[in-house]
Amino acid sequence: GAGVSQSPRYKVAKRGQDVALRCDPISGHVSLFWYQQALGQGPEFLTYFQNEAQLDKSGLPSDRFFAERPEGSVSTLKIQRTQQEDSAVYLCASSIWAGNTGELFFGEGSRLTVL
Amino acid sequence: AQRVTQPEKLLSVFKGAPVELKCNYSYSGSPELFWYVQYSRQRLQLLLRHISRESIKGFTADLNKGETSFHLKKPFAQEEDSAMYYCALGQGGSEKLVFGKGTKLTVNP
């Protein structure tokens, strides 16, 4: 596909369950970002990859959150032992440049609801 | 700390009226400012960036370092401009963006 693809689009989890959210960036894009967007808020930075290297994970709210991009393409955001406060839309974005603030191309997001 | 403030959560104007969406930022370095837009049922997308100094869909934004502002303006709003608008701050040398909370613009017929 031409754009950033995320799956699942919707996920309902019971409190305490683990979830995995997938992001397929635009082919050839070096940089990949994860953002968390709570209801009525702007996107909040979680973590950033340049190829397979995770260069910044300062936004991950706790050690229950883990992200990887092992081959420098597809990325997975994993949340362990989900809590109600994890309910949000998780946005993935990619960009072609490294080391320069270029245009971010966003996916449609994965909406996580924790019951 | 880097921060972006969009003071208006909601903004409503009539078609043909001028519109200004406010954005103020806090950053000690050399900022890079962006406006992203999300139309109904679409993904977040770049509208414009300050370094390009271009007008997109009739919108312009000027970086005012003295007032630390990057307000988005359009002289004559159209109904299709109704959307969520997010101001974003990039920090020189980093691709990470800090977003404001967004302003929902409604253009009434």
Interface residues (C-beta under 8 A of the other chain):
Chain A: G3 V4 S31 F33 Y35 G40 Q41 G42 P43 E44 F45 Y48 D56 L91 A93 S95 W97 A98 G99 N100 T101 G102 E103 L104 F105 F106 G107 E108 G109
Chain B: V4 Q6 K9 E32 F34 Y36 R43 L44 Q45 L46 R49 Y86 G90 Q91 G92 G93 S94 E95 K96 L97 V98 F99 G100 K101 G102
